Amino acid sequence: MADAVFDRGVVTQLQGEMAFVQLPGDESCEHCGARVICAPTDQGETGLLVRNPLGAKEGQEVLVTESGDLLLKLSLMQYGVPLFGFLFGVFSIYLANISVPVVPDEVLYFIAGLAGTAIGGWVAWRWAKAAGNKANMYFEISKIYNGDLS
């Protein structure tokens, strides 16, 4: 699959082969699946530590792309794993034919589904946290727009 455009930003720091790119923060960041890997700066802006194969310098505006289908994986983490946990909880109680005399079966299935969702949410959180530690593997500078912006 081709690299997907992530965002435009400004290089604020260089760290060897890597660059910290400050991204414009807006309300869409609150709902973005990739926010787990964005690092907030002291000024409240968000940014990414990305590969710098083009040799961008501090102050240059750049295009950041993601590869490796990160956003698809993050969506799977956020929605697929908890959904699978819910379904696993419901069907495991149903197939095991477990029942409690004072509790209707449907309520028992629902409680098991909630427990599965909680476990799935915990698994997704751990997975996303591990992906956040490898963020620089997924993003790189693919274009430099201009010279110094200051």
Sequence and secondary structure as in RCSB ss.txt:
>XXXX:A:sequence
MADAVFDRGVVTQLQGEMAFVQLPGDESCEHCGARVICAPTDQGETGLLVRNPLGAKEGQEVLVTESGDLLLKLS
LMQYGVPLFGFLFGVFSIYLANISVPVVPDEVLYFIAGLAGTAIGGWVAWRWAKAAGNKANMYFEISKIYNGDLS
>XXXX:A:secstr
   EEEEEEEEEEEETTEEEEEE   GGGGG GGGGT EE TTS EEEEEE TT   TTEEEEEEE SSHHHHHH
IIIIIHHHHHHHHHHHHHHHHT  BTTB HHHHHHHHHHHHHHHHHHHHHHHHHHHHHTGGGTEEEEEEEEEE  
